[in-house]
Amino acid sequence: MSNYIVTLEAAWLVKSVEKVEDAMNIAISEIGKLLNPDLNFVEIEVGSTTCPACGEAFDSVFMAAGTALVGILLEMKVYDAESEEHGARIAKATIGKALKSTPLDIIDVEEFEGSLRDKKKKKTSEEY
């Protein structure tokens, strides 16, 4: 069994917004409310998109008529999965339960060393 960091991308719609920064903040806030407190271990951030013309990265937000589509990255550690595919399915199912009817794509699955037991030991030692 292996441990994986799984990164998913979600498309989040924000209505009645005037600025790109506001759209990003609202999207992160709304997703955070849906994930917390049960999934407070999921990292949330705005994704980036590469400009086809110049090749530079920019925030993944598209605005038109006061409505924004924000690309959000969700990162989750999955412990004791049988394979990368299994880890990705676990993350997608876990996050997907909280974000019903939100499109999710698997962006990256990366193996890491350590175990859930190590995490618990570290947290316990930090508390004292």
C-alpha positions as CSV (number, residue, x, y, z in Angstrom):
1,M,0.0,0.0,0.0
2,S,1.2,3.5,-0.9
3,N,0.4,7.0,0.0
4,Y,-0.4,9.7,-2.7
5,I,-1.0,13.4,-3.0
6,V,-3.9,13.7,-5.4
7,T,-4.6,17.0,-7.1
8,L,-8.0,17.6,-8.6
9,E,-9.4,20.5,-10.7
10,A,-12.9,21.8,-10.1
11,A,-14.9,24.3,-12.2
12,W,-16.7,26.7,-9.9
13,L,-19.3,29.2,-11.1
14,V,-19.6,32.6,-9.3
15,K,-22.5,34.9,-10.2
16,S,-23.0,38.6,-9.7
17,V,-19.3,39.5,-9.4
18,E,-17.4,42.5,-10.8
19,K,-13.8,41.7,-10.2
20,V,-11.6,38.7,-10.9
21,E,-10.1,38.9,-7.4
22,D,-13.6,38.9,-5.9
23,A,-14.5,35.8,-8.0
24,M,-11.4,33.9,-6.8
25,N,-12.1,34.8,-3.1
26,I,-15.8,33.9,-3.3
27,A,-15.0,30.6,-5.1
28,I,-12.4,29.5,-2.5
29,S,-14.8,30.6,0.4
30,E,-17.8,28.7,-1.0
31,I,-15.8,25.5,-1.6
32,G,-14.2,25.9,1.8
33,K,-17.6,26.1,3.5
34,L,-18.8,22.9,1.7
35,L,-15.6,21.0,2.6
36,N,-15.3,22.1,6.3
37,P,-15.3,20.8,8.9
38,D,-15.3,17.2,7.6
39,L,-12.7,17.7,4.9
40,N,-10.6,20.5,6.4
41,F,-7.5,18.6,5.3
42,V,-8.1,19.4,1.6
43,E,-6.0,22.3,0.3
44,I,-7.8,24.8,-1.9
45,E,-6.3,27.2,-4.3
46,V,-7.0,28.9,-7.7
47,G,-5.5,27.1,-10.6
48,S,-3.5,28.5,-13.4
49,T,-3.9,28.5,-17.2
50,T,-1.2,29.0,-19.8
51,C,-1.8,31.7,-22.4
52,P,-1.7,30.1,-25.8
53,A,-0.2,33.3,-27.4
54,C,2.6,34.2,-25.0
55,G,3.0,31.0,-22.9
56,E,2.7,32.8,-19.5
57,A,0.6,31.4,-16.7
58,F,-2.3,33.4,-15.3
59,D,-5.1,32.7,-12.8
60,S,-7.7,30.3,-14.1
61,V,-10.7,32.7,-14.2
62,F,-13.0,33.6,-17.1
63,M,-15.4,36.4,-16.6
64,A,-18.3,37.5,-18.8
65,A,-21.5,39.5,-17.9
66,G,-20.9,39.5,-14.2
67,T,-20.4,35.8,-14.0
68,A,-17.1,34.0,-13.5
69,L,-15.9,30.5,-14.1
70,V,-13.0,29.8,-11.7
71,G,-10.7,26.8,-12.0
72,I,-9.9,25.6,-8.5
73,L,-7.2,23.1,-7.5
74,L,-8.0,20.7,-4.6
75,E,-5.1,18.8,-3.1
76,M,-5.6,15.8,-0.8
77,K,-3.3,13.2,0.8
78,V,-4.6,9.6,0.4
79,Y,-3.1,7.0,2.7
80,D,-2.8,3.2,2.0
81,A,-4.1,3.1,-1.5
82,E,-3.4,0.1,-3.7
83,S,-2.3,2.2,-6.8
84,E,-2.2,5.7,-8.2
85,E,-5.6,5.0,-9.9
86,H,-7.1,3.8,-6.6
87,G,-5.8,6.9,-4.7
88,A,-7.2,9.1,-7.4
89,R,-10.6,7.4,-7.2
90,I,-10.6,7.7,-3.3
91,A,-9.9,11.5,-3.5
92,K,-12.4,12.1,-6.3
93,A,-15.1,10.2,-4.4
94,T,-14.3,11.9,-1.1
95,I,-14.3,15.4,-2.5
96,G,-17.1,14.7,-4.9
97,K,-19.5,13.8,-2.1
98,A,-19.1,17.4,-0.7
99,L,-19.1,19.1,-4.1
100,K,-22.1,17.4,-5.6
101,S,-22.7,18.2,-9.3
102,T,-19.3,19.9,-9.6
103,P,-17.1,18.7,-12.4
104,L,-13.8,17.3,-11.1
105,D,-10.8,16.2,-13.2
106,I,-7.7,14.4,-11.9
107,I,-4.7,16.7,-12.5
108,D,-1.8,14.9,-10.7
109,V,-1.2,11.9,-8.5
110,E,2.2,11.8,-6.7
111,E,3.5,9.2,-4.3
112,F,5.0,10.3,-1.0
113,E,6.6,8.6,1.9
114,G,5.1,8.4,5.3
115,S,2.0,6.9,6.9
116,L,-1.2,8.1,8.6
117,R,0.4,6.7,11.8
118,D,3.5,9.0,11.3
119,K,1.1,12.0,10.9
120,K,-0.7,11.2,14.1
121,K,2.6,10.8,16.0
122,K,3.9,14.2,14.7
123,K,0.6,15.9,15.6
124,T,0.7,14.4,19.1
125,S,4.3,15.5,19.7
126,E,3.6,19.0,18.4
127,E,0.7,19.4,20.8
128,Y,2.9,19.1,23.9
